[in-house]
């Protein structure tokens, strides 16, 4: 069975908008540490938070978060 990993493009989208982790955190109502742990794959966000992050970037959730098979 393939191993699956939850990944994201948060760093890419932050760069596109020229936002820091703190900027994104304020927009979605969490701490910078929460954004950092999500961005680095340490923490998987709830569906609610994933949608809030996608909305902050004006993107669909699937454009920010994805599952990678290995």
N, C-alpha and C positions, 0 to 999 in steps of 0.2 A: 504494500500500500504506500502511495506517495505521501510524503510529509508536506503539509500545507502551512504557510506562514502568512499572517496578516500584515500587510505592508501599506505604506501611504506615500503620497506626494506632497505632504504639507510643506516641507522645506522648499520645494520647487515653486509652489504657489505663493509662499511668503516672499520669496525672492522676486517673483513677478510683480507683486504688489508693493515691494520694498517695505515689508513689515518685519518687525522683530517678533520673537516669541511672545514678548510682553504685549505688543500691539494686538496680536491675534487673541491672546488670553483675555484681554479687556473686552474685545468685541464679542466673545462667546461666554464671558462670565466665569472663567476659571483662572487658576494661577498659572504663572509662567512655567512652573515645575510640571504641571499637568500637561501642558502643550509639549514640553521637552520630552516627557516620558512617552507620550503618544508618538511623537515624531521619531523617536529612537526605537520604537517597537517594544518598549518595556511594558506598556499599558495599552490595552485595547479599549477604545472609548465605547460608551453606551451608544445605542442607536440614536438616542436623543442628541447627545453631544456630537456625534459624527454628522448628523444633519445640520446642526448649528454651525459647525466648522465649514461644511460645504456651502451653506447659505452665505456665510461671511465672504467666501470667495466667489459667490454667484455661480456656483458649479453644481453638477449633480454629484451625489455621494460617490458613485462609481468612478468618477474622474479623480477623486481624492484618495479613496481607500480601495484596496484590491487584495485578493488572495493569490499568493504565488505558490505553485506546486513545485516540489523538488524531487 
